[in-house]
Amino acid sequence: MSQPDTAAGLTAAKAGPPGAGGGIAARPRRPRRPWWPWWPRRPRRREPAVWLVAPGTLFFALIVGIPLVIVVWTSFLRIGSGNIASWATAPFAGLGNYETGLTGPNVLGVSVLESVWISVKFSVLATVASTPIAFFAALSVYHSFRGRALLRSVYLLPYVIPGFVVALLAQLAFHDNSGAVDRLLAALHIAPVSTFWLIGPNAFWAMTFTEVWEVWPFIYLLLLAGLQAIPRDQLEAATVDGAGWWARLRYVVIPQLKGIYALAFALSTLFHFGNFTLPYIMFGNTRPAATVTLPVNIYYIAFNGFDFGIASATAVFNVLLLAVPAAVYLWVVRFRPARRAAA
Amino acid sequence: MRSRHRADRLLPPLVSRAGVTVLLVFIAVPVLYLIVLALSPNSTVALGGAGVRHLTLRNFADMWSAAPIARGIVNSVIIAGISAALAVILGVGAAYPLARLSFRARKPLLYSLLGSQSVPGLALLLPLYIMLAGIQGILGVRLIGGFPAIIAVYMTFGLPLATVVCFVYLRGLPRDLEEAAMVDGCTRLGALRWVVAPLMAPAMVVSLVFAFLVGWNDVLFASALQNQTVAVTLEQFGLAQAEGFGAQPLYGDLMAAALVSAVPVVALYLAFQRYLVHGLAAGALSGT
């Protein structure tokens, strides 16, 4: 549901002094309670502005909270195309949906467990491959020079082009025979002009390459922010002490980027894992088995196989699978500066 | 002064220059390919003969009749626009108490805002779909395919970021201003309306842009709940060309339409990238 840039704002939430936002500056002192116990207690006066949070919370509960409860419930029900509208009265299936859902063959002929493996490979590989590009890019626009702002904008370009546009372009670029990739590789005598990037096992690599091209700037953004947060005195002190660029990088920069890189790694992997747009559109008419990521598989179980019970079970499985990295992320981003930084 | 200048450099100049050149090629080639395809006749693109010799603007005229692209764009502007405006209004409302007041639900709310980011979209789409289907069956109104449901969904998905952006911005604003207003007899709500809200304009604009992009870029929810947005229109146009059984695929038109739907988004992003980077920098300051 989220765009990678969401994380940008969320990461920003960590800024600010500890304990800011808690407590009202000057709350009127409450009158001393009388010694006789039956005196009706004055209700505590609530600041009416607290209720401003209510409309947002209400929609959040309606569109995120309640569906999350319902999906757990329907994952235990037998819901087919016939009873989608009356799912509340669907027969109980116990854990059967989980059993058939995870291991059984389905609409696309790829079991959910295979899809999990494809998704894990895809998201981790994409993150790992993005790292050196992002790291270099961040280092290359750190020092000031003429045209730096422009270069920073250009670096963002792949990331800000809508995902569906990139996917459509990738489909044409990897098109057999006529696509730019096949023609380029053939011209360089690296591969035959008909390599078939959109079907068979090659499709996985075409998809991963496209994902790297599209999303590496996300890690770059986080690393650049981390770089800018390093106190400049440290770099200057190191330089005065005779440290060259490598020593500065190795002993000043990299140790201080570790933390934010861990965050970038987790978030980026999470977002690759959830990317539905790229595999869904890029392989719209071929749908090779190697590119059936978990979101695509669940989508097909639900909207082509119309088996909402099994689809719900696999979606719940997906939530559980991501709960561990999500918990780590929440623990890292705790709305206050990390203790280590304060100490 | 000289060492200060030198200390900034984290790469030797030659490595930096060579690497940047490679990186620029890596970024630019696909983008230029998109532009060239959009400017090439359909027949040329189908044969893979994208070249710069026979460029034409015809695709930009023909694409409107090749697929309901205009309808998609209008729908997306309405859907993403309304949902973004609502997300910002609710987001400012939610951010103020979260940043300034203390109440019991504060921490749980902040955590669930953040935690919601890792909920996979399908775990929400499936139950939403059957909820809407169920309500449709009971009330006899059309929700799937209509605007209100998808607007509510995108608004809610834009809400966490809008809230957090405003929350962070508010914490950077001094309390003295609103407290002065309250001492002068303004209520807290009045202070929010007349003192805080005008100061928050930049945060609101940024939230608006990002919330708009949520709706504009989404494919997953649109393809199930309202399949006439610009993203799904293009997806289906592309699918029809790929499965076009012998007919000449209109890939030139497709790429022209893709370019048209990308340019405003890219412009919006680049116009506000400063805030994107600033927000990140503020976050990183606390030391992860």
Interface residues (C-beta under 8 A of the other chain):
Chain A: M1 S2 Q3 D5 T6 A7 A8 G9 L10 T11 A12 A13 K14 A15 G16 A20 G21 G22 G23 I24 A25 A26 E47 P48 A49 V50 W51 L52 V53 P55 G56 T57 F59 F60 L62 I63 V64 G65 I66 P67 L68 I70 V71 T74 I79 I84 A85 S86 W87 A88 I133 F136 A137 L139 S140 Y142 H143 S144 L151 R152 S153 V154 Y155 L156 L157 P158 V160 I161 P162 G163 F164 V165 V166 L168 L169 Q171 L172 A173 H175 N177 S178 G179 A180 D182 R183 W213 L221 L222 L224 A225 G226 L227 Q228 A229 R232 L235 E236 A238 T239 V240 W245 R248 L249 V253 G259 I260 A262 L263 L270 F273 G274 F276 T277 Y280 I281 G284 N285 L294 P295 I298 Y299 A302 F303 F308 A311 S312 A315 V316 N318 V319 L322 A323 P325 A326 Y329 L330 V332 V333 F335 R336 P337 A338 R340 A341
Chain B: S3 R4 R6 A7 D8 R9 L10 L11 P12 S16 G19 V20 L23 L24 F26 I27 A28 P30 V31 Y33 L34 L37 V45 A46 L47 G48 G49 A50 L90 G91 G93 A94 Y96 P97 L98 A99 R100 L101 S102 F103 A105 R106 L109 L110 Y111 S112 L113 L114 G115 S116 Q117 S118 V119 P120 G121 L122 A123 L124 L125 L126 P127 L128 Y129 I130 M131 A133 G134 Q136 G137 A152 V153 M155 T156 F157 L159 P160 L161 T163 V164 V165 F167 V168 R171 G172 R175 E179 T187 R188 L189 L192 F210 L213 V214 W216 N217 V219 L220 F221 S223 A224 A231 L234 E235 G238 L239 A242 E243 Y251 L254 M255 A258 L259 S261 A262 V265 V266 Y269 L270 Q273 L276 V277 G279 L280 A281 A282 G283 A284 L285 S286 G287 T288
